[in-house]
């Protein structure tokens, strides 16, 4: 039995170390605090004394929002989370309008949910304050983790090597029963494992070459913003920009311009409003005329997204886990990252609970398998959304059915928009934000209905051609051969909550 199994036979683990104090780290620490006598979060930055952007989070200026699935998990792990965010000045989405424009038209619908919209700084602040109030969680700040501390047989991680930022050269070791890497895109875990002699598989890479540019505006006291969100989608075929407008705390509105494939939105003050005005729909530009710019546009660039396959390693050290963007990261525009970290933290909680009841060997490897099952459908959906853009490419394991998915999703969105089918449109976003599994929109009943309604369209004819390549006789058989069958792990806990 590995170390985890032995520890749980004794009753509980003594100490856990979490590398990284961002959202994935805070979520992990919250879960771990129910199972460990001590949880230590090691953070490379100093922690702000009020809701401010941390130095190590250059993406924090840009929009962040929880999906409905993410909010459900947050409310359970951090009771009163939404009310606390609202009490800090964040606006509510309730009774505001959602405006969605794409190349096929526009849909406008009310938002009936009382959800807070917030900055990344406020989100982290509220969650961090909650975590700081848990007696067995401690923070160690302005410290870099520089490597893993291993047992003599190199089979178990027993802690980490660290270096204080303000005392360069001074190193020390910190012991732990388990170490969880939640350090995000900048994670060095793959390198550490290779340096220790482990055979690490190559990651899947989505070369998105994406950029986005965000500007903040002050909302005048006399002006009432009726919009929860305005999203004007760009066209992948000609690489036009996507624009999104929303509001956050302190009467601030934010607008982000976005495009994959190497077409970066401007960060020039004089050109920014011109690019907004050239969006496919003038609504955002019209709203901004009533607001006062309070920042210059700030850009953010991501060359590639990656998905590690640690779960395939023949040897994986006991006492080590990885979660969040350090395992797999996503296109930020879809808002999957924080929600995925929340789902993974929920899975960690379930595995710890089960391990306490029924200790089993290879505990950490089993969790990695579960995490991979969670990541797989989200990664596939992310690739399906980004690959239609010119200049985006993929290197890695085969993405089954991805070309069919691109054709089908284009037809699906066209149908839902032109027919003003709010239910279908909502289902699409529910699937892409991981509230519902893929088979809710990719099934014979929905596909047959859309094909029958759009039988004269070129998109429908392309889809029928793609389906005809499958050997199955029924549509269900054809779909089973084309579309991957994803594990249900990502939705098991959601069903249990219902």
Secondary structure, DSSP 4 states (H G I P E B T S, - for coil): --HHHHHHHHTSEEEEEEE--SHHHHHHHHHHTTTEEEEEEEESSPPPSSS---TT-GGGGS-B---HHHHHHHHHHSTTHHHHHHHTTPEE-TTEEEEEEETTEEEEEEE-S--EEB-HHHHHHHHHHHHHTSTTEEEEESEEEEEEEE-TTSSBEEEEEEEETTSTT-EEEEE-SEEEE--GGG--HHHHHHHTT--PPPPEEEE--EEEEEEEEEPPTTPPP-EEEEEE---TTTTPPEEEEEEETTTEEEEEEEESSS-PPP--HHHHHHHHHTSSSSHHHHHHTTSEE-S--EEEEE--EEE--GGG-S---BTEEE-GGGTB---GGGTHHHHHHHHHHHHHHHHHHHHHHS--SSHHHHHHHHHHHHHHHHHHHHHHHHTTSTT-EEESS--TTHHHHHHHHHHHHHHHHHTT-HHHHHHHHHHHTTSS-GGGTSSHHHHHHHHHHTTTSHHHHHHHHHHHTS--SSHHHHHHHHS----SHHHHHHHHH-
